[in-house]
Amino acid sequence: MTTFVDRVVLHVAGGDGGHGCASVYREKFKPLGGPDGGNGGHGGDVRLVVDPNVTSLLEFHHGPHRRAGNGRPGEGGHRNGGQGADIVLRVPPGTVVLDNRGNVLADLVAGGMEAVIARGGHGGLGNAALASTRRKAPGFALLGEPGEALDVVFELKSVADVALVGFPSAGKSSLIAAMSAARPKIADYPFTTLVPNLGVVTAGDTVFTVADVPGLIPGASEGKGLGLEFLRHVERCHVLVHVLDCATLDPGRDPLTDLDVIEAELAAYGGTEGDLADRPRLVVLNKVDVPEARELADLVKPELEARGLTVVEVSAVAHDGLRELGFAMAKLVKERRDSVIVEVAPRVVLTPKAVDDTGFTVTREEDAEGVRYLVRGERPQRWVRQTDFSNDEAVGYLADRLARLGVEDKLLELGAVPGATVVIGPEDNAVVFDFEPTIAAGTPLGGPRGSDDRLLGH
């Protein structure tokens, strides 16, 4: 049964905004008391919150679809719809959120950090909010916008000071058990450790965390064994500690060869947190309680020190050398912490939009099917989503808004002629119009509510 998950694909969606209400106030002797339709409520957001008590992404592995609550529609009597409920997802420290192209959306490393990954849609305005001196009794309301929907990838990277790396059964879990209160599963066969184990170690006045990174074998960076699944847990560690098995009986294995193999896998991995070559190293020659292992450790220690490495001989079983190892780790951790530059929070700079920024673009495209004009921009695309195209008056209101924004003038400037194809929005969710430049923005409605002379013939 799966008990630890450090990578999941999640399908998230913000709640849809509620539709606005088109209503007219009525009571005895006041059959047309004016518009009183309320606004729709906003949809809820999908929010992430870092919870130090959460250690795995298992919950999302079993429930990969998450959607926030929808906003309620507005009602007559100026009653606005209720807001959709946010959905809060609690994730462990060290969670990185990526989109389906691998771009980082959020990097959540500390408890209490929050991020919104899918925003709810805005609620539509009711006809009371749309009333004006020119349009005293709108017979339409705006639709609520759909919430953002996307697929995201959660990756968990352990936030630890020290990473223990080495071959399976080198004694990494035994070291964590001997030096901290952690009690990982320990046995003498490959891949005993199937999840990264974390332990807290105190050496003098320095307190630091140690992580056991499992599954490193030759080819781990290419997906062999379990290494590729857990190498990401090395990325955020300040210090790398090689645990070398001096008592191994496997043919072709010795401490120097093991060190070179693991270093090659670390170099080939190439994580997103920067080159691992700059992390300080410490070498642990383990299992020296075995006489033959003690002899081998004494033999290879000078050569390792000649490479500029600090070497500590220990026995996790007999607890030999653990105090010296703890202080050696603490020294490197403290030096690394002191060397990290504390970044000052950047100032918030408010940059006003340029005076000639229209908020939209119009481009002319020509292909085998003819000429078309693409309109892109947050406002025109949002207005299209809010329009009820079954209501003529609502379509006329959209035409007014687009004309006031300058879309019609831009189309004429690019050479658009009556009947030209105009596309508003992205290709996968666009609305297509036939351009009719004779529609004049601001023309008063000449007919009863629900009709518009400008739309005759369409």
Phi and psi in degrees as a GROMACS rama.xvg file:
@    title "Ramachandran Plot"
@    xaxis  label "Phi"
@    yaxis  label "Psi"
@TYPE xy
-69.3373  127.131  THR-2
-119.916  -10.7761  THR-3
-140.337  127.954  PHE-4
-133.488  128.001  VAL-5
-121.236  10.4725  ASP-6
-153.938  125.11  ARG-7
-140.411  154.252  VAL-8
-104.73  126.378  VAL-9
-120.91  138.743  LEU-10
-105.239  111.326  HIS-11
-119.168  150.761  VAL-12
-150.391  131.407  ALA-13
-73.225  159.614  GLY-14
-72.1679  150.829  GLY-15
-76.5176  145.748  ASP-16
-74.2449  146.635  GLY-17
-74.4873  149.407  GLY-18
-73.3295  146.965  HIS-19
-72.7694  162.298  GLY-20
-109.077  134.671  CYS-21
-102.889  105.507  ALA-22
-141.956  150.182  SER-23
-120.979  131.301  VAL-24
-68.3027  129.53  TYR-25
-134  137.339  ARG-26
-155.477  173.69  GLU-27
-58.0594  131.706  LYS-28
70.5324  0.872367  PHE-29
-134.444  70.4315  LYS-30
-65.0776  -27.5958  PRO-31
-129.025  80.5501  LEU-32
-86.4389  7.65099  GLY-33
105.096  162.56  GLY-34
-68.0773  137.496  PRO-35
-139.582  26.9186  ASP-36
-75.694  131.963  GLY-37
-85.1932  167.091  GLY-38
-82.4807  151.693  ASN-39
-77.0076  152.48  GLY-40
-80.254  152.651  GLY-41
-72.1358  148.819  HIS-42
-74.1764  156.444  GLY-43
-76.2919  158.601  GLY-44
-96.9262  157.589  ASP-45
-99.4058  113.987  VAL-46
-115.704  145.755  ARG-47
-108.081  138.288  LEU-48
-132.537  130.675  VAL-49
-79.3923  124.236  VAL-50
-120.471  113.003  ASP-51
-60.4054  -18.8817  PRO-52
-80.3152  -9.66661  ASN-53
-94.2274  130.588  VAL-54
-119.25  -4.62979  THR-55
-147.379  163.952  SER-56
-98.3152  21.9938  LEU-57
-58.3863  -39.1785  LEU-58
-58.0491  -38.7227  GLU-59
-80.2258  -22.4959  PHE-60
-64.596  -38.1853  HIS-61
-85.7906  -21.2667  HIS-62
-133.884  79.0142  GLY-63
-81.8327  -4.34932  PRO-64
-109.16  120.086  HIS-65
-132.271  128.34  ARG-66
-136.582  133.995  ARG-67
-78.1618  169.056  ALA-68
-75.216  147.917  GLY-69
-81.1329  150.427  ASN-70
-73.4883  150.737  GLY-71
-84.7755  147.282  ARG-72
-70.0713  155.078  PRO-73
-71.0189  165.255  GLY-74
-133.999  167.915  GLU-75
-65.6117  168.378  GLY-76
74.6535  26.3221  GLY-77
59.6436  30.7111  HIS-78
-93.0272  115.399  ARG-79
-79.3131  149.506  ASN-80
-74.0541  152.985  GLY-81
-72.309  153.711  GLY-82
-75.0209  144.182  GLN-83
-70.2523  148.487  GLY-84
-76.4669  133.346  ALA-85
-67.2169  153.03  ASP-86
-113.924  127.221  ILE-87
-106.944  120.567  VAL-88
-105.255  122.124  LEU-89
-93.6618  124.936  ARG-90
-123.721  157.01  VAL-91
-76.7884  156.917  PRO-92
-58.5892  141.337  PRO-93
95.3659  8.34419  GLY-94
-81.1486  128.956  THR-95
-110.48  132.2  VAL-96
-107.261  124.705  VAL-97
-121.35  150.253  LEU-98
-86.2055  -178.286  ASP-99
-73.7437  -2.73875  ASN-100
-103.487  2.90923  ARG-101
89.3275  4.27351  GLY-102
-77.4195  138.713  ASN-103
-78.0117  121.481  VAL-104
-93.83  -34.3416  LEU-105
-157.381  143.918  ALA-106
-127.469  103.891  ASP-107
-107.281  102.468  LEU-108
-108.528  -16.8345  VAL-109
-128.968  149.942  ALA-110
-58.331  137.667  GLY-111
92.0765  -13.2917  GLY-112
-66.3821  146.512  MET-113
-132.697  156.272  GLU-114
-155.77  144.121  ALA-115
-100.725  120.843  VAL-116
-106.639  -14.82  ILE-117
-147.477  114.261  ALA-118
-89.025  145.278  ARG-119
-74.6954  157.243  GLY-120
-77.1138  152.86  GLY-121
-73.8846  144.116  HIS-122
-73.8246  150.245  GLY-123
-78.7383  150.047  GLY-124
-76.9209  139.584  LEU-125
-78.6632  170.064  GLY-126
-69.0975  -20.0932  ASN-127
-65.426  -39.087  ALA-128
-74.393  -21.5566  ALA-129
-89.9189  -7.75157  LEU-130
-68.2369  144.547  ALA-131
-147.666  178.792  SER-132
-65.0984  -27.5345  THR-133
-89.4647  -34.0852  ARG-134
-116.72  84.2021  ARG-135
-75.9689  -29.5221  LYS-136
-136.517  75.0177  ALA-137
-59.6377  135.195  PRO-138
-98.0062  26.8915  GLY-139
-149.431  167.183  PHE-140
-138.474  164.639  ALA-141
-87.4448  145.817  LEU-142
-78.6395  153.014  LEU-143
-72.6024  148.673  GLY-144
-84.013  146.097  GLU-145
-69.2308  149.986  PRO-146
-75.3656  160.513  GLY-147
-65.2294  137.962  GLU-148
-132.082  129.298  ALA-149
-158.156  161.5  LEU-150
-99.6615  130.807  ASP-151
-127.015  157.81  VAL-152
-114.411  126.994  VAL-153
-98.8411  127.104  PHE-154
-123.262  132.419  GLU-155
-101.118  123.301  LEU-156
-118.064  115.097  LYS-157
-56.4699  134.654  SER-158
-97.6473  92.3004  VAL-159
-133.499  156.638  ALA-160
-80.6476  -37.3856  ASP-161
-125.883  133.999  VAL-162
-111.958  124.549  ALA-163
-90.0302  119.855  LEU-164
-122.079  151.36  VAL-165
161.969  175.427  GLY-166
-65.3444  158.779  PHE-167
-57.2205  143.409  PRO-168
65.3701  22.8025  SER-169
-79.9008  -11.423  ALA-170
104.608  18.3693  GLY-171
-66.2334  -46.2564  LYS-172
-64.3844  -36.469  SER-173
-64.6963  -37.3085  SER-174
-64.5767  -44.2874  LEU-175
-62.1493  -42.2516  ILE-176
-63.614  -37.4041  ALA-177
-76.6799  -28.0504  ALA-178
-101.126  -10.5375  MET-179
-141.566  -175.311  SER-180
-87.3548  -0.925683  ALA-181
-67.9804  146.927  ALA-182
-129.294  73.5376  ARG-183
-73.7378  162.363  PRO-184
-70.4485  133.254  LYS-185
-130.914  130.609  ILE-186
-160.014  162.653  ALA-187
-97.2686  62.7705  ASP-188
-153.013  156.367  TYR-189
-59.3574  147.212  PRO-190
58.4833  37.2933  PHE-191
-60.3609  -44.1662  THR-192
-84.1996  116.056  THR-193
-108.341  -4.18415  LEU-194
-139.07  150.977  VAL-195
-65.4566  128.475  PRO-196
-98.3581  139.748  ASN-197
-118.164  138.367  LEU-198
-138.509  151.108  GLY-199
-104.768  127.043  VAL-200
-119.85  139.024  VAL-201
-116.588  125.985  THR-202
-132.597  106.193  ALA-203
65.7397  -126.379  GLY-204
-99.6189  12.8544  ASP-205
-106.88  125.56  THR-206
-114.187  129.26  VAL-207
-146.163  162.821  PHE-208
-106.519  145.8  THR-209
-122.846  133.558  VAL-210
-117.884  135.94  ALA-211
-95.4492  114.048  ASP-212
-95.2311  111.305  VAL-213
-85.8952  165.88  PRO-214
79.2395  21.6124  GLY-215
-87.1269  119.531  LEU-216
-139.416  168.442  ILE-217
-55.6617  128.917  PRO-218
90.882  6.33092  GLY-219
-60.5356  -37.7217  ALA-220
-69.2598  -12.3676  SER-221
-103.63  6.01088  GLU-222
104.758  2.4039  GLY-223
-78.5525  148.674  LYS-224
62.56  -138.503  GLY-225
-110.107  0.331259  LEU-226
-60.8639  -43.6401  GLY-227
-62.5403  -30.5847  LEU-228
-69.4583  -26.5168  GLU-229
-121.182  -3.71027  PHE-230
-61.4172  -26.9302  LEU-231
-61.707  -21.6548  ARG-232
-74.8521  -9.4589  HIS-233
-81.9505  -25.1013  VAL-234
-58.7859  -37.4553  GLU-235
-96.0233  3.76063  ARG-236
-80.4628  144.266  CYS-237
-77.6337  -34.4386  HIS-238
-131.511  139.466  VAL-239
-107.098  128.916  LEU-240
-118.185  116.367  VAL-241
-83.221  120.894  HIS-242
-101.365  112.492  VAL-243
-108.121  130.944  LEU-244
-86.1706  109.664  ASP-245
-87.5725  -2.6357  CYS-246
-114.203  14.6253  ALA-247
-68.5739  144.339  THR-248
-108.474  4.65597  LEU-249
-68.7449  134.789  ASP-250
-66.7925  142.079  PRO-251
79.6923  4.17487  GLY-252
-107.858  135.891  ARG-253
-156.973  163.382  ASP-254
-56.7304  -40.9818  PRO-255
-67.8326  -42.321  LEU-256
-65.1237  -43.1994  THR-257
-58.2416  -43.3496  ASP-258
-61.3035  -45.4444  LEU-259
-64.625  -38.9577  ASP-260
-65.3563  -46.262  VAL-261
-66.8302  -39.2848  ILE-262
-63.04  -37.1755  GLU-263
-65.0031  -38.3772  ALA-264
-68.8069  -38.5016  GLU-265
-65.3913  -39.3059  LEU-266
-69.1661  -34.5155  ALA-267
-77.98  -19.3818  ALA-268
-66.3815  -51.4593  TYR-269
61.7658  63.8234  GLY-270
-71.6887  179.065  GLY-271
-86.3968  -7.81884  THR-272
-94.324  13.3896  GLU-273
105.291  169.704  GLY-274
-67.399  131.789  ASP-275
-76.2319  -7.06849  LEU-276
-65.5834  -22.1618  ALA-277
-85.8172  -3.32917  ASP-278
-79.5457  133.596  ARG-279
-62.5305  145.002  PRO-280
-111.846  152.311  ARG-281
-141.645  138.111  LEU-282
-111.715  130.249  VAL-283
-113.739  120.124  VAL-284
-94.0422  105.833  LEU-285
-97.8628  161.469  ASN-286
69.9121  34.2811  LYS-287
-75.5482  0.785089  VAL-288
-70.5026  -18.2675  ASP-289
-82.5227  126.779  VAL-290
-54.208  -46.0289  PRO-291
-63.9692  -34.985  GLU-292
-68.3696  -36.9084  ALA-293
-62.1998  -41.4999  ARG-294
-64.6385  -42.8624  GLU-295
-65.2924  -40.055  LEU-296
-61.9109  -44.3854  ALA-297
-63.7132  -27.4791  ASP-298
-76.5527  -41.1095  LEU-299
-91.9117  -15.4593  VAL-300
-58.7614  -45.5756  LYS-301
-59.8868  -37.8992  PRO-302
-67.7988  -37.6248  GLU-303
-66.7348  -40.7913  LEU-304
-66.9724  -30.6515  GLU-305
-65.6814  -22.3845  ALA-306
-81.8939  0.657426  ARG-307
87.0087  16.0929  GLY-308
-98.0098  143.869  LEU-309
-83.1653  128.93  THR-310
-121.2  134.011  VAL-311
-128.655  129.247  VAL-312
-94.3223  127.783  GLU-313
-139.426  165.172  VAL-314
-135.27  110.909  SER-315
-65.5257  -30.8037  ALA-316
-73.1299  -47.7405  VAL-317
-89.424  -2.01137  ALA-318
61.5858  27.3089  HIS-319
-82.2628  134.259  ASP-320
77.1627  3.09841  GLY-321
-70.531  -36.7631  LEU-322
-63.6717  -45.2444  ARG-323
-61.5025  -40.454  GLU-324
-64.1545  -42.4099  LEU-325
-59.9242  -43.3379  GLY-326
-71.379  -32.5073  PHE-327
-66.3634  -41.7351  ALA-328
-62.7481  -46.8555  MET-329
-60.0194  -38.4136  ALA-330
-62.124  -46.5692  LYS-331
-67.5849  -39.0956  LEU-332
-63.2035  -44.9375  VAL-333
-63.3679  -42.5012  LYS-334
-62.8021  -40.7506  GLU-335
-67.5746  -41.674  ARG-336
-62.0514  -41.4973  ARG-337
-68.0184  -28.7254  ASP-338
-82.2489  -17.0002  SER-339
-73.4875  125.295  VAL-340
-74.7866  125.969  ILE-341
-76.8425  118.108  VAL-342
-82.1397  127.707  GLU-343
-79.2769  135.719  VAL-344
-57.3663  129.948  ALA-345
-66.4206  149.303  PRO-346
-70.1828  149.265  ARG-347
-85.3618  117.723  VAL-348
-109.163  119.67  VAL-349
-92.7265  114.133  LEU-350
-107.815  112.101  THR-351
-67.4432  152.246  PRO-352
-68.0369  151.505  LYS-353
-63.3204  150.437  ALA-354
-65.0531  -22.9254  VAL-355
-100.275  14.5669  ASP-356
-82.7876  109.1  ASP-357
-83.1749  -15.543  THR-358
83.343  7.86944  GLY-359
-153.362  163.945  PHE-360
-132.318  148.289  THR-361
-127.685  124.832  VAL-362
-123.451  147.163  THR-363
-101.575  127.589  ARG-364
-124.158  143.491  GLU-365
-132.155  129.691  GLU-366
-141.039  -166.355  ASP-367
-63.2913  -25.7687  ALA-368
-86.5712  -8.05443  GLU-369
125.321  -162.249  GLY-370
-101.537  138.862  VAL-371
-141.068  158.473  ARG-372
-119.889  124.869  TYR-373
-100.458  123.915  LEU-374
-107.597  120.837  VAL-375
-126.339  150.182  ARG-376
151.837  149.451  GLY-377
-61.0517  -46.3834  GLU-378
-68.9089  -51.8706  ARG-379
-61.5309  -35.7069  PRO-380
-69.327  -37.0236  GLN-381
-68.38  -40.2488  ARG-382
-63.4543  -37.6919  TRP-383
-63.9598  -42.1475  VAL-384
-63.5658  -29.1103  ARG-385
-85.0897  -5.40038  GLN-386
-93.3504  132.979  THR-387
-89.6145  102.134  ASP-388
-75.5373  -3.95098  PHE-389
-84.8345  -5.35005  SER-390
-112.321  115.402  ASN-391
-59.7637  -39.4644  ASP-392
-66.5088  -35.9171  GLU-393
-66.2521  -38.379  ALA-394
-65.8353  -39.6774  VAL-395
-62.4084  -38.6082  GLY-396
-63.229  -40.4509  TYR-397
-62.0131  -42.2043  LEU-398
-61.723  -40.0714  ALA-399
-60.6172  -45.5157  ASP-400
-64.5443  -44.3728  ARG-401
-65.1275  -38.8526  LEU-402
-67.088  -42.9119  ALA-403
-63.4237  -32.071  ARG-404
-70.8932  -22.3697  LEU-405
105.007  8.64962  GLY-406
-64.9221  -43.2011  VAL-407
-64.0187  -42.2295  GLU-408
-61.8221  -39.3386  ASP-409
-67.1506  -37.4867  LYS-410
-63.6076  -43.994  LEU-411
-63.8929  -37.3726  LEU-412
-62.5563  -35.2139  GLU-413
-85.1029  1.94186  LEU-414
95.02  16.793  GLY-415
-66.7273  139.296  ALA-416
-117.751  162.549  VAL-417
-53.4536  133.99  PRO-418
90.326  -4.75764  GLY-419
-64.7475  149.499  ALA-420
-82.5533  123.421  THR-421
-117.647  126.161  VAL-422
-115.052  122.41  VAL-423
-111.976  123.147  ILE-424
107.635  171.795  GLY-425
-67.6188  160.796  PRO-426
-57.4504  -38.5313  GLU-427
-79.4401  -9.24004  ASP-428
-152.354  57.7544  ASN-429
-104.67  158.153  ALA-430
-113.342  130.994  VAL-431
-108.671  130.611  VAL-432
-120.965  157.051  PHE-433
-96.3689  122.289  ASP-434
-68.5081  129.163  PHE-435
-130.303  93.8067  GLU-436
-70.4931  -8.20162  PRO-437
-78.0181  -11.0105  THR-438
-68.5873  120.008  ILE-439
-100.269  126.995  ALA-440
-67.9164  140.224  ALA-441
87.312  0.925549  GLY-442
-66.2051  129.394  THR-443
-64.3464  148.114  PRO-444
-69.8893  123.959  LEU-445
-93.586  -16.7121  GLY-446
-112.284  -175.957  GLY-447
-66.4373  164.514  PRO-448
-57.0397  135.151  ARG-449
100.659  -5.44289  GLY-450
-128.204  159.431  SER-451
-154.542  116.853  ASP-452
-59.4214  -25.7492  ASP-453
-69.0107  -17.1058  ARG-454
-99.1805  4.67363  LEU-455
-63.2858  135.674  LEU-456
89.3665  -0.173052  GLY-457
